[in-house]
Amino acid sequence: MVNLLWAVHIPLLLNAPEFVPLSLGVGLGLHWVVYSWIVKHPVGLIHAVLRSILIVAAWYLFPNSSILAISCVIVLTYLISIYQMLTRDIAST
């Protein structure tokens, strides 16, 4: 699913390269929605929504350093998600 978005990323790279960090940052985080469904926990939904909102904010707030800002947002959302995964209750089957 996420790899199909290369059909969007590549034309952006060729025609509007300033949008590539935004496109990649949001697009490569979409699989977290499926992860939430698999583990039956909202961690993936939280990650995907928080990541998308913060990436758009970082892209607008730091236009000259968008790659660094978006990278920092992605690291932050992964740290939050890792914490959520480590502290969640796992139902035994």
Residue pairs with C-beta under 8 A, 6 or more apart in sequence:
1 30
1 31
1 34
2 27
2 28
2 30
2 31
5 23
5 27
5 28
5 30
8 23
8 27
9 20
9 23
9 24
9 27
12 19
12 20
12 23
13 20
18 66
21 59
21 66
21 67
21 70
22 55
22 56
22 59
22 66
22 70
25 51
25 55
25 59
25 70
25 73
25 74
26 51
26 52
26 55
26 56
29 47
29 48
29 51
29 52
29 55
29 74
29 77
30 48
32 43
32 44
32 45
32 47
32 48
32 51
32 81
33 44
33 45
33 48
34 44
35 43
35 44
35 47
36 42
36 43
36 44
36 45
36 48
37 44
41 84
41 85
41 88
43 81
43 84
43 85
43 88
44 81
46 80
46 81
46 84
47 77
47 78
47 80
47 81
50 77
50 80
51 73
51 74
51 77
54 73
54 76
54 77
55 70
55 73
55 74
58 66
58 69
58 70
58 72
58 73
59 66
59 69
59 70
61 69
62 68
62 69
